[in-house]
Amino acid sequence: MSQKQLQLTALAAELAADFAERAGDHDRDNSFPSENIDRLKETGYTALLIPEEYGGMGGDLEDFILCQEQLAQGCGATAIAINMHLFGLGAMVERASGTPQERLFFEAIGRGRQIMGGGISEPETGGDWGLFATKARRDGEFYVLNGRKTFTSLSPVIDLFMVMATLDEGGKEPRSATFLIPRGTPGLELIETWNSLGMRATASHDLSIKDVRVPAIAMSEPRAVGPIDEQAISLFSWFSYSVAAVYTGVAIAALKWTREFTGRFKPVNLPRPIKHLPGIQFAIAEAEALLAQSRALYLGTARQYMADRAAFRGESGLARPVMAKYVATNNAIRVVDLCMEAVGAHGMLKKFPMERYYRDVRAGVNHPLSNARARELIGKSALGISLAEQPRW
């Protein structure tokens, strides 16, 4: 690691240790950890990927991955929630062209410590980020947006909503765009729907968008729906690698707790703690191997992306970060299952963190691309078949 990475990951580890003290309470109460977000702002973590000239920490993709892996070991919900702010920033910084609007935006996130939140997933489309059910219609110098978004993580503290919508252009080839909408804009309403199996402290409520008027200057450059271009590869790369790191971090935390528990738990009929049993050793061995596999894949592929983004093109280019996320999130579930096997019924008790790890880690496979869609992309890419070719999954 570089000196900068050591400093950044040390900060993430310090924050994780703090957040771990409250993670169980927020999970049980289904409450949002506002104090965690305050700490992330105070320490500059919310500006981790913003260039230093704008008040940020100047982190790159590898820094981001390593920090998120650390942060998730303390509170997976806080880590995945702030991930939804950071990954989009990373992609924006990567593609920045230096416009005045960009500079103002980076200042707002860097020195202003504002929080950006997503308006991507929808009830009608799930995690298929392409043609959005949310529509934007031109009205003079404004666009009028209508729709509903789901999984709006960080919803209680979002300052700027990034809402993706399909442009209503009267029968033309469909295009989509992203709109920057400040909190409090008339027609924006958060609907408190979040009550989930895992990642309960993310406050990933629904966002209702009803006749929301947005200035045309607050819209990104429109892009055609369908083609996998440089922008799509960038967005999915920052998203996929960081999601892989978060769920791997949860699995690492589970394995650490398992090592500690099996090293001290000694049934009365055994002469030594259960870590000396071959079955426990075999479970730990498999878990260690799975984590090593995941980290090697997502860190290695991310470094390749950083070194030569031009090599990541089209569907085969998209398949590479998607595969890393697919492997890591599925491995994380298997690792936590092995940990549950090792600690036995104790892992089901609310007084221990294992049952939270067990629930939280299962959310990973549902982030885009979900398992089925990932397998379709990876399989078709390997066979030289276009993703659009029928039959589709």
ZILIN-V253490 format. One record per pair of residues at least 24 apart in sequence whose ideal C-beta (glycine too) atoms are under 10 Angstrom apart, sorted by the first residue. I is the first residue (numbers start at 1). J is the second residue. D is the distance in whole Angstrom. If there is no record, write none. Layout:
BEGIN
<<I/J/D> <I/J/D>>
END
This chain:
BEGIN
<<1/62/9> <1/63/10> <1/66/8> <2/62/9> <2/63/9> <4/57/9> <4/58/8> <4/59/8> <4/60/9> <4/63/7> <5/59/9> <5/60/9> <5/62/7> <5/63/6> <5/66/6> <5/67/9> <6/66/10> <7/57/9> <7/63/10> <8/44/10> <8/45/9> <8/48/7> <8/57/7> <8/58/10> <8/59/6> <8/63/5> <8/64/9> <8/66/7> <8/67/5> <8/70/9> <9/63/8> <9/66/5> <9/67/6> <9/68/10> <9/69/8> <9/70/5> <9/71/9> <10/67/10> <10/70/9> <11/40/10> <11/43/6> <11/44/8> <11/45/7> <11/48/9> <11/57/9> <11/67/8> <11/70/9> <11/71/9> <12/40/10> <12/43/9> <12/45/7> <12/48/9> <12/63/10> <12/66/8> <12/67/4> <12/68/8> <12/69/8> <12/70/4> <12/71/5> <12/72/9> <12/73/9> <12/74/9> <12/79/9> <12/249/9> <13/67/9> <13/69/10> <13/70/5> <13/71/8> <13/73/8> <13/74/8> <14/39/10> <14/43/8> <14/70/9> <14/71/10> <14/74/9> <15/39/6> <15/40/7> <15/43/7> <15/45/7> <15/67/9> <15/70/8> <15/71/6> <15/74/7> <15/75/9> <15/78/8> <15/79/9> <15/82/10> <16/67/10> <16/69/10> <16/70/6> <16/71/5> <16/72/8> <16/73/5> <16/74/3> <16/75/7> <16/78/9> <16/79/8> <16/249/8> <16/253/9> <17/70/10> <17/73/9> <17/74/6> <18/74/7> <18/75/9> <19/71/8> <19/72/10> <19/73/9> <19/74/4> <19/75/4> <19/76/10> <19/77/9> <19/78/5> <19/79/8> <19/201/10> <20/73/8> <20/74/4> <20/75/6> <20/78/10> <20/253/8> <20/353/8> <21/74/8> <21/75/9> <22/74/9> <22/75/7> <22/78/9> <22/201/9> <23/74/7> <23/75/4> <23/76/8> <23/77/7> <23/78/8> <23/201/7> <23/253/10> <23/353/7> <23/356/7> <23/357/10> <23/360/9> <24/75/9> <24/201/10> <24/350/8> <24/351/9> <24/352/9> <24/353/6> <24/355/10> <24/356/6> <25/201/9> <26/75/8> <26/77/7> <26/78/8> <26/200/7> <26/201/4> <26/202/10> <26/203/10> <27/75/9> <27/76/9> <27/77/7> <27/198/8> <27/199/9> <27/200/5> <27/201/6> <27/350/9> <27/353/9> <27/355/9> <27/356/5> <27/359/8> <27/360/8> <28/200/8> <28/201/10> <28/350/7> <28/356/9> <29/200/8> <29/201/8> <30/194/8> <30/195/6> <30/196/8> <30/200/5> <30/201/7> <30/203/9> <31/156/10> <31/200/8> <31/201/7> <31/203/8> <32/77/9> <32/78/10> <32/81/8> <32/153/10> <32/154/8> <32/155/8> <32/156/5> <32/157/8> <32/194/9> <32/200/10> <32/201/6> <32/202/8> <32/203/4> <32/204/10> <32/205/10> <33/75/7> <33/77/7> <33/78/6> <33/81/8> <33/156/10> <33/201/5> <33/202/9> <33/203/9> <34/156/7> <34/157/7> <34/203/9> <35/78/10> <36/71/10> <36/74/9> <36/75/7> <36/77/9> <36/78/5> <36/79/10> <36/81/9> <36/82/8> <36/201/8> <37/78/8> <37/81/8> <37/82/7> <37/85/9> <37/113/10> <37/115/7> <37/154/7> <37/156/8> <37/157/5> <38/113/10> <38/157/9> <39/78/9> <40/71/9> <40/78/8> <40/81/10> <40/82/6> <40/85/9> <40/86/10> <40/113/9> <40/115/9> <40/157/10> <41/112/10> <41/113/4> <41/114/9> <41/115/8> <41/157/9> <42/113/8> <44/110/9> <44/113/8> <45/71/8> <45/82/7> <45/85/10> <45/86/9> <45/113/10> <46/82/7> <46/85/7> <46/86/8> <46/89/9> <46/109/7> <46/110/9> <46/112/10> <46/113/6> <46/114/8> <46/115/6> <46/116/9> <46/157/10> <47/85/10> <47/86/9> <47/89/8> <47/106/9> <47/109/6> <47/110/5> <47/111/8> <47/112/9> <47/113/7> <47/114/9> <48/82/9> <48/85/10> <48/86/6> <48/89/8> <48/90/9> <49/85/10> <49/86/6> <49/87/9> <49/88/10> <49/89/5> <49/90/5> <49/91/9> <49/92/9> <49/93/6> <49/94/9> <49/106/10> <49/109/9> <49/110/10> <49/238/9> <50/86/10> <50/89/7> <50/90/9> <50/92/9> <50/93/7> <50/105/9> <50/106/5> <50/107/9> <50/108/10> <50/109/5> <50/110/4> <50/111/9> <51/93/7> <51/96/8> <51/103/10> <51/106/7> <51/110/8> <52/110/8> <53/103/9> <53/106/8> <53/107/9> <53/110/8> <54/93/9> <54/102/10> <54/103/7> <54/104/10> <54/105/9> <54/106/4> <54/107/5> <54/108/9> <54/109/8> <54/110/4> <54/111/7> <54/112/10> <55/106/8> <55/107/7> <55/108/10> <55/109/8> <55/110/3> <55/111/3> <55/112/8> <55/113/8> <56/89/9> <56/93/8> <56/106/7> <56/107/10> <56/109/7> <56/110/4> <56/111/8> <57/110/9> <58/93/9> <58/110/10> <59/86/9> <59/89/10> <59/90/8> <59/93/9> <60/90/8> <60/93/9> <60/94/9> <60/302/9> <60/306/7> <61/87/10> <61/90/6> <61/91/10> <61/93/10> <61/94/8> <61/237/7> <61/238/7> <61/241/7> <61/242/8> <61/299/10> <61/302/5> <61/303/8> <61/305/7> <61/306/6> <62/241/9> <62/299/7> <62/302/6> <62/303/6> <62/305/10> <62/306/7> <63/90/10> <64/89/9> <64/90/6> <64/238/7> <64/241/8> <64/242/6> <64/245/8> <64/302/9> <65/238/10> <65/241/5> <65/242/6> <65/244/8> <65/245/5> <65/246/9> <65/248/9> <65/249/10> <65/295/9> <65/298/7> <65/299/6> <65/302/6> <65/303/10> <65/324/10> <66/245/7> <66/249/10> <66/295/10> <66/299/8> <66/302/10> <67/242/9> <67/245/8> <67/249/10> <68/241/9> <68/242/5> <68/243/9> <68/244/9> <68/245/5> <68/246/5> <68/247/10> <68/248/9> <68/249/7> <69/242/9> <69/244/9> <69/245/4> <69/246/7> <69/247/10> <69/248/6> <69/249/4> <69/250/10> <69/252/7> <69/294/10> <69/295/8> <69/298/9> <69/299/9> <70/245/9> <70/249/7> <70/252/9> <71/245/9> <71/246/8> <71/249/7> <72/242/10> <72/245/7> <72/246/4> <72/247/7> <72/248/8> <72/249/3> <72/250/5> <72/251/9> <72/252/8> <72/253/7> <72/332/10> <72/360/9> <72/361/10> <73/246/10> <73/248/10> <73/249/5> <73/250/7> <73/251/9> <73/252/6> <73/253/4> <73/254/9> <73/255/10> <73/256/7> <73/257/10> <73/357/10> <74/249/9> <74/253/8> <75/199/10> <75/201/7> <75/249/10> <75/250/9> <75/253/9> <75/356/10> <75/360/9> <76/198/8> <76/199/6> <76/201/9> <76/202/9> <76/246/7> <76/247/8> <76/249/7> <76/250/4> <76/251/10> <76/253/8> <76/254/10> <76/356/8> <76/357/7> <76/359/10> <76/360/4> <76/361/8> <76/363/8> <76/364/9> <77/153/9> <77/196/10> <77/198/8> <77/199/5> <77/200/6> <77/201/4> <77/202/5> <77/203/9> <77/204/9> <77/246/10> <77/250/10> <77/356/9> <77/360/7> <77/363/9> <78/154/10> <78/199/10> <78/201/7> <78/202/8> <78/246/10> <79/199/9> <79/202/10> <79/242/9> <79/245/9> <79/246/5> <79/247/9> <79/249/6> <79/250/8> <79/360/10> <80/153/7> <80/154/10> <80/198/10> <80/199/6> <80/201/10> <80/202/6> <80/204/9> <80/242/9> <80/243/7> <80/246/5> <80/247/8> <80/249/10> <80/250/9> <80/360/8> <80/363/7> <80/364/9> <80/367/8> <81/115/10> <81/117/9> <81/153/4> <81/154/5> <81/155/9> <81/157/9> <81/199/8> <81/201/8> <81/202/4> <81/203/7> <81/204/8> <81/246/10> <82/115/9> <82/153/8> <82/154/7> <82/157/10> <82/202/9> <82/242/10> <82/246/10> <83/153/8> <83/154/10> <83/202/10> <83/238/9> <83/239/8> <83/242/5> <83/243/7> <83/245/9> <83/246/6> <83/367/9> <84/115/10> <84/116/9> <84/117/7> <84/118/5> <84/120/9> <84/151/8> <84/152/8> <84/153/4> <84/154/6> <84/158/9> <84/162/10> <84/202/8> <84/204/8> <84/239/9> <84/242/10> <84/243/10> <84/367/10> <85/109/9> <85/114/9> <85/115/6> <85/116/5> <85/117/7> <85/118/8> <85/153/8> <85/154/6> <85/157/9> <85/158/8> <85/159/10> <85/160/10> <85/162/10> <86/116/9> <86/238/8> <86/239/10> <86/242/7> <87/118/9> <87/235/8> <87/236/9> <87/237/9> <87/238/4> <87/239/5> <87/240/9> <87/241/9> <87/242/5> <87/243/8> <88/116/6> <88/117/9> <88/118/7> <88/120/9> <88/162/6> <88/178/9> <88/235/7> <88/238/7> <88/239/8> <89/116/7> <89/162/10> <89/238/8> <90/234/8> <90/235/9> <90/237/9> <90/238/4> <90/239/9> <90/241/10> <90/242/8> <91/231/8> <91/232/10> <91/233/9> <91/234/5> <91/235/5> <91/236/9> <91/237/8> <91/238/5> <91/239/8> <92/116/9> <92/162/9> <92/178/10> <92/220/9> <92/234/9> <92/235/9> <92/238/9> <93/238/9> <94/230/10> <94/231/10> <94/234/6> <94/235/10> <94/237/9> <94/238/7> <94/305/10> <94/306/9> <94/309/8> <95/230/8> <95/231/7> <95/234/6> <95/235/9> <95/309/10> <101/180/9> <101/217/7> <101/218/9> <101/220/10> <105/160/8> <105/180/8> <108/159/8> <108/160/7> <109/159/9> <109/160/8> <112/159/8> <113/159/9> <114/157/10> <114/158/9> <114/159/4> <114/160/6> <114/182/9> <114/183/9> <115/154/6> <115/156/10> <115/157/5> <115/158/5> <115/159/5> <115/160/7> <115/161/10> <115/183/9> <116/154/9> <116/158/7> <116/159/7> <116/160/5> <116/161/8> <116/162/6> <116/180/8> <117/149/10> <117/152/6> <117/153/7> <117/154/5> <117/155/7> <117/156/10> <117/157/8> <117/158/3> <117/159/8> <117/160/7> <117/161/6> <117/162/7> <117/163/9> <117/181/10> <117/183/9> <117/204/10> <117/207/8> <118/149/7> <118/150/10> <118/151/8> <118/152/6> <118/153/7> <118/154/8> <118/155/10> <118/158/9> <118/161/8> <118/162/6> <118/163/8> <118/164/8> <118/178/10> <118/204/9> <118/207/9> <119/145/9> <119/147/8> <119/148/10> <119/149/4> <119/150/10> <119/151/10> <119/152/7> <119/158/9> <119/161/5> <119/162/6> <119/163/3> <119/164/6> <119/165/8> <119/178/8> <119/179/8> <119/181/8> <119/188/9> <119/207/6> <119/209/7> <120/149/7> <120/150/9> <120/151/8> <120/152/9> <120/162/8> <120/163/8> <120/164/5> <120/178/9> <120/235/10> <120/239/10> <120/368/8> <121/149/6> <121/150/5> <121/151/5> <121/152/8> <121/153/10> <121/164/9> <121/204/9> <121/206/10> <121/207/10> <121/366/10> <121/367/9> <121/368/8> <122/147/7> <122/148/7> <122/149/6> <122/150/6> <122/151/9> <122/164/9> <122/165/10> <122/206/10> <122/207/10> <123/147/10> <123/148/6> <123/149/9> <123/150/6> <123/206/8> <124/148/8> <124/150/10> <125/150/10> <126/150/9> <126/151/10> <126/366/9> <126/368/8> <126/370/8> <126/373/9> <127/151/9> <127/366/7> <127/367/7> <127/368/4> <127/369/7> <127/370/6> <127/373/7> <128/368/7> <128/369/9> <128/370/9> <128/373/7> <129/164/7> <129/176/9> <129/232/8> <129/235/8> <129/236/8> <129/239/9> <129/368/6> <129/369/9> <130/164/10> <130/166/9> <130/174/9> <130/176/8> <130/225/6> <130/226/7> <130/228/10> <130/232/9> <131/166/6> <131/174/6> <131/175/10> <131/176/7> <131/225/5> <131/226/8> <132/163/9> <132/164/5> <132/165/5> <132/166/5> <132/167/10> <132/174/9> <132/176/6> <132/177/10> <132/178/10> <132/225/8> <133/165/9> <133/166/7> <134/163/7> <134/164/7> <134/165/4> <134/166/7> <134/176/9> <134/179/9> <134/207/10> <134/209/6> <134/212/10> <135/165/6> <135/166/6> <135/167/8> <135/168/5> <135/209/9> <136/163/9> <136/164/9> <136/165/4> <136/166/7> <136/167/5> <136/168/6> <136/169/9> <136/175/10> <136/176/9> <136/177/7> <136/178/10> <136/179/7> <136/209/10> <136/212/9> <136/214/8> <136/216/10> <136/219/8> <136/222/10> <137/165/9> <137/167/8> <137/168/4> <137/169/9> <137/170/9> <137/211/10> <138/167/8> <138/168/8> <138/169/8> <138/170/10> <138/216/7> <138/219/10> <139/213/7> <139/214/10> <139/216/9> <140/213/10> <140/216/8> <141/213/10> <141/215/6> <141/216/5> <141/217/8> <142/212/10> <142/213/5> <142/214/6> <142/215/6> <142/216/6> <142/217/10> <142/218/9> <142/219/10> <143/167/8> <143/168/9> <143/177/8> <143/179/7> <143/212/9> <143/213/7> <143/214/5> <143/215/8> <143/216/6> <143/218/8> <143/219/6> <144/168/9> <144/187/9> <144/209/10> <144/210/10> <144/211/6> <144/212/7> <144/213/6> <144/214/8> <145/179/6> <145/181/8> <145/185/10> <145/187/8> <145/188/9> <145/209/5> <145/210/9> <145/211/8> <145/212/4> <145/213/8> <145/214/6> <145/219/10> <146/187/8> <146/208/9> <146/209/6> <146/210/6> <146/211/6> <146/212/8> <147/207/9> <147/208/8> <147/209/5> <147/210/9> <147/212/9> <148/189/10> <148/191/8> <148/206/6> <148/207/7> <148/208/5> <148/209/7> <148/210/9> <149/190/10> <149/191/10> <149/205/9> <149/206/7> <149/207/4> <149/208/8> <149/209/7> <150/191/10> <150/193/8> <150/194/9> <150/204/8> <150/205/9> <150/206/5> <150/207/8> <151/193/10> <151/194/8> <151/196/10> <151/199/10> <151/202/8> <151/204/5> <151/205/9> <151/206/8> <151/207/9> <151/366/9> <151/367/9> <152/190/7> <152/191/9> <152/193/9> <152/194/9> <152/202/9> <152/203/8> <152/204/6> <152/205/6> <152/206/7> <152/207/5> <153/194/9> <153/199/8> <153/201/10> <153/202/5> <153/203/7> <153/204/4> <153/205/9> <154/202/7> <154/203/7> <154/204/8> <154/205/10> <155/183/10> <155/190/5> <155/191/9> <155/192/8> <155/193/10> <155/194/8> <155/202/9> <155/203/5> <155/204/7> <155/205/5> <155/206/9> <155/207/7> <156/190/8> <156/192/10> <156/203/5> <156/205/8> <157/183/9> <157/203/8> <158/182/10> <158/183/6> <158/188/10> <158/190/9> <158/203/10> <158/207/9> <159/183/5> <159/184/9> <160/218/10> <161/185/8> <161/188/7> <161/190/10> <161/207/7> <161/209/9> <161/212/9> <161/214/10> <162/220/9> <163/188/9> <163/207/8> <163/209/7> <163/212/8> <163/214/8> <163/218/10> <163/219/10> <164/220/9> <165/209/8> <165/212/10> <165/214/9> <165/219/9> <166/222/10> <166/225/7> <167/219/9> <167/222/6> <167/225/9> <169/222/9> <173/224/7> <173/225/8> <173/226/9> <174/222/10> <174/224/8> <174/225/4> <174/226/8> <175/221/10> <175/222/4> <175/223/6> <175/224/6> <175/225/6> <175/226/10> <176/220/9> <176/222/7> <176/223/6> <176/224/8> <176/225/5> <176/226/10> <177/216/10> <177/219/5> <177/220/5> <177/221/7> <177/222/4> <177/223/7> <178/218/9> <178/219/7> <178/220/4> <178/221/9> <178/222/9> <178/223/9> <178/231/10> <178/235/10> <179/209/9> <179/212/8> <179/214/5> <179/215/9> <179/216/9> <179/218/6> <179/219/5> <179/220/8> <180/214/8> <180/215/9> <180/217/9> <180/218/5> <180/219/8> <180/220/8> <181/207/10> <181/209/8> <181/212/6> <181/213/10> <181/214/6> <181/215/10> <181/218/7> <182/214/9> <182/218/9> <185/209/9> <185/212/6> <185/213/8> <185/214/7> <185/218/10> <186/210/9> <186/211/8> <186/212/7> <186/213/8> <187/211/5> <187/212/4> <187/213/7> <187/214/10> <188/212/6> <196/359/9> <196/360/10> <196/363/8> <197/358/10> <197/359/5> <197/360/9> <197/362/7> <197/363/8> <198/250/9> <198/356/8> <198/357/9> <198/358/8> <198/359/4> <198/360/4> <198/361/7> <198/362/6> <198/363/5> <198/364/9> <198/366/10> <199/246/10> <199/247/10> <199/250/9> <199/356/10> <199/359/8> <199/360/5> <199/361/9> <199/362/9> <199/363/5> <199/364/9> <199/366/10> <200/356/9> <200/359/8> <200/360/8> <200/363/10> <201/356/10> <201/360/10> <202/360/10> <202/363/9> <204/363/10> <226/387/10> <226/388/7> <227/314/9> <227/315/10> <228/313/8> <228/314/6> <228/315/6> <228/316/9> <228/317/7> <228/318/5> <228/319/10> <228/377/10> <228/387/8> <229/313/9> <229/314/9> <230/309/8> <230/310/9> <230/312/9> <230/313/8> <230/317/9> <232/314/10> <232/317/9> <232/318/7> <233/305/9> <233/309/8> <233/312/5> <233/313/7> <233/314/8> <233/315/10> <233/317/5> <233/318/6> <233/320/9> <233/321/8> <234/305/9> <234/309/8> <234/312/9> <234/321/10> <235/321/10> <236/312/9> <236/317/9> <236/318/6> <236/319/10> <236/320/10> <236/321/6> <236/322/7> <236/325/9> <236/368/8> <236/369/8> <237/301/9> <237/302/7> <237/305/5> <237/306/9> <237/309/8> <237/312/7> <237/317/9> <237/318/9> <237/320/8> <237/321/5> <237/322/9> <237/324/9> <237/325/10> <238/302/9> <238/305/9> <238/321/9> <239/321/8> <239/322/10> <239/325/8> <239/367/8> <239/368/7> <239/369/10> <240/298/8> <240/301/9> <240/302/9> <240/318/9> <240/320/9> <240/321/4> <240/322/6> <240/323/9> <240/324/6> <240/325/4> <240/326/9> <240/328/9> <240/329/10> <240/367/8> <240/368/9> <240/369/8> <240/374/9> <241/297/10> <241/298/5> <241/299/8> <241/301/7> <241/302/5> <241/303/10> <241/305/8> <241/321/6> <241/324/6> <241/325/7> <241/328/9> <242/298/9> <242/302/9> <242/321/10> <242/325/9> <243/298/9> <243/321/10> <243/324/9> <243/325/5> <243/328/8> <243/329/7> <243/363/10> <243/364/7> <243/367/5> <243/368/9> <244/294/7> <244/295/9> <244/297/8> <244/298/4> <244/299/9> <244/301/9> <244/302/9> <244/321/8> <244/323/10> <244/324/5> <244/325/5> <244/326/9> <244/327/8> <244/328/3> <244/329/7> <244/331/9> <244/332/8> <244/364/8> <244/367/10> <245/294/9> <245/295/8> <245/298/7> <245/299/9> <245/302/9> <245/324/10> <245/325/10> <245/328/8> <246/328/9> <246/329/9> <246/332/9> <246/360/9> <246/361/10> <246/363/10> <246/364/8> <246/367/9> <247/294/9> <247/325/9> <247/328/6> <247/329/5> <247/330/9> <247/331/9> <247/332/4> <247/333/8> <247/335/10> <247/336/9> <247/360/8> <247/361/6> <247/362/9> <247/363/8> <247/364/4> <247/365/9> <247/367/9> <248/290/9> <248/291/6> <248/294/5> <248/295/6> <248/298/8> <248/299/10> <248/327/10> <248/328/5> <248/329/8> <248/331/8> <248/332/6> <248/335/8> <248/361/9> <248/364/9> <249/332/9> <249/361/10> <250/332/6> <250/333/10> <250/335/9> <250/336/7> <250/356/9> <250/357/6> <250/358/10> <250/359/10> <250/360/5> <250/361/5> <250/362/10> <250/363/9> <250/364/8> <251/287/8> <251/290/8> <251/291/6> <251/294/8> <251/328/9> <251/329/9> <251/331/7> <251/332/4> <251/333/8> <251/334/9> <251/335/4> <251/336/6> <251/337/10> <251/338/9> <251/339/8> <251/357/8> <251/360/10> <251/361/6> <251/364/9> <252/287/10> <252/291/6> <252/294/10> <252/295/9> <252/332/9> <252/335/8> <252/357/10> <253/336/9> <253/339/10> <253/353/7> <253/354/9> <253/356/10> <253/357/6> <253/360/9> <253/361/10> <254/287/8> <254/332/9> <254/335/7> <254/336/5> <254/337/10> <254/338/9> <254/339/5> <254/340/8> <254/342/10> <254/343/9> <254/347/9> <254/353/8> <254/354/6> <254/356/9> <254/357/4> <254/358/8> <254/360/9> <254/361/7> <255/283/10> <255/284/7> <255/287/5> <255/288/7> <255/290/10> <255/291/7> <255/335/6> <255/336/8> <255/338/8> <255/339/6> <255/342/9> <255/357/9> <256/339/9> <257/339/7> <257/343/8> <257/347/9> <257/352/8> <257/353/6> <257/354/6> <257/357/8> <258/283/8> <258/284/7> <258/287/8> <258/335/9> <258/336/9> <258/338/8> <258/339/4> <258/340/9> <258/341/9> <258/342/5> <258/343/6> <258/347/8> <258/354/8> <258/357/10> <259/284/7> <259/287/10> <259/288/10> <259/339/9> <259/342/9> <260/343/10> <261/339/9> <261/342/8> <261/343/5> <261/344/10> <261/346/7> <261/347/9> <261/352/8> <261/354/8> <262/339/9> <262/342/6> <262/343/7> <262/344/10> <265/342/10> <265/343/8> <265/344/9> <265/346/7> <274/342/8> <274/343/9> <274/344/9> <275/342/9> <277/342/9> <279/341/8> <279/342/8> <280/338/10> <280/341/9> <280/342/5> <280/343/9> <280/344/10> <281/342/9> <282/338/9> <282/341/10> <282/342/9> <283/335/10> <283/337/9> <283/338/5> <283/339/8> <283/340/9> <283/341/5> <283/342/5> <283/343/10> <284/335/10> <284/338/8> <284/339/8> <284/342/7> <285/338/9> <286/334/8> <286/335/8> <286/337/10> <286/338/6> <286/341/10> <287/331/9> <287/334/8> <287/335/5> <287/336/8> <287/337/9> <287/338/5> <287/339/6> <287/341/10> <287/342/8> <288/335/9> <288/338/10> <289/331/9> <289/335/10> <290/327/9> <290/328/9> <290/330/9> <290/331/4> <290/332/8> <290/333/10> <290/334/6> <290/335/5> <290/338/8> <291/328/9> <291/331/7> <291/332/8> <291/334/10> <291/335/6> <292/331/10> <293/327/7> <293/328/9> <293/331/6> <294/324/8> <294/325/10> <294/327/6> <294/328/4> <294/329/9> <294/330/9> <294/331/5> <294/332/7> <294/335/9> <295/324/10> <295/328/8> <295/331/10> <296/324/10> <296/327/10> <297/323/7> <297/324/5> <297/325/10> <297/326/10> <297/327/5> <297/328/7> <297/331/9> <298/323/9> <298/324/4> <298/325/7> <298/327/8> <298/328/6> <299/324/9> <300/324/8> <301/325/10> <301/327/10> <314/381/9> <314/386/10> <314/387/9> <315/377/7> <315/378/10> <315/380/7> <315/381/5> <315/384/10> <315/385/9> <315/386/7> <315/387/5> <315/388/9> <316/377/9> <316/378/10> <316/380/10> <316/381/5> <316/382/9> <316/384/9> <317/381/9> <318/369/9> <318/377/7> <318/378/10> <318/381/8> <318/387/9> <319/369/9> <319/374/8> <319/377/5> <319/378/5> <319/379/9> <319/380/9> <319/381/4> <319/382/8> <319/387/9> <320/378/9> <320/381/9> <321/369/10> <322/368/9> <322/369/5> <322/373/8> <322/374/5> <322/375/10> <322/377/6> <322/378/7> <322/381/9> <323/369/10> <323/374/7> <323/375/10> <323/377/9> <323/378/5> <323/381/9> <323/382/10> <325/364/8> <325/365/9> <325/367/7> <325/368/9> <325/369/7> <325/374/7> <326/364/10> <326/365/8> <326/369/7> <326/370/9> <326/371/7> <326/373/10> <326/374/4> <326/375/8> <326/377/9> <326/378/7> <327/374/9> <327/378/10> <328/364/8> <329/361/8> <329/362/9> <329/363/9> <329/364/3> <329/365/5> <329/366/9> <329/367/7> <329/370/10> <329/371/8> <329/374/9> <330/364/8> <330/365/6> <330/371/7> <330/374/9> <331/361/10> <331/364/10> <332/357/9> <332/360/9> <332/361/5> <332/362/9> <332/364/6> <332/365/9> <333/358/9> <333/361/6> <333/362/6> <333/363/10> <333/364/7> <333/365/7> <334/361/10> <335/361/8> <336/360/9> <336/361/5> <336/362/8> <337/361/9> <337/362/10>>
END
